[in-house]
């Protein structure tokens, strides 16, 4: 009887430790997403400021960002669709938050790289630069 109680106590402690580790991993991964999203917003604002005099570009750029946000959300939904009116945590398990935040972080980091091009600029003479300004010398 004592062995059974001891085994049950050990199992309960193990499950609690696993849940705590999962919560910590979720928090870190979702924190990474929040940082990437903050950077996205900062880069977006920098582009708006740097190209403030180019109304035609800004209109197209803003439309591009709206479309990208819709793509990001649709991509995340395609990876983790809601099934049978169940909460996604129930459908995909305790790792859903971690996986969802990893997906959003990856997509956002990709977009950040795209926006940085407009902020940093390109080498002068790049014939395919389109609306991107040349780097400051």
Long-range contacts (C-beta under 8 A, 24 or more apart in sequence): 19-94, 22-94, 22-95, 22-98, 25-98, 26-97, 26-98, 26-101, 29-97, 29-98, 29-101, 29-102, 29-105, 30-97, 30-98, 30-101, 32-101, 32-105, 33-101, 33-102, 33-104, 33-105, 33-108, 36-104, 36-105, 36-108, 36-109, 36-112, 37-104, 37-108, 39-108, 39-112, 40-108, 40-111, 40-112, 40-115, 43-112, 43-115, 43-116, 43-119, 44-115, 46-115, 46-119, 47-115, 47-118, 47-119, 50-118, 50-119, 50-133, 51-118, 51-131, 51-133, 54-131, 57-131, 60-131, 61-118, 61-131, 68-111, 72-104, 72-107, 72-108, 72-111, 75-103, 75-107, 76-100, 76-103, 76-104, 76-107, 79-103
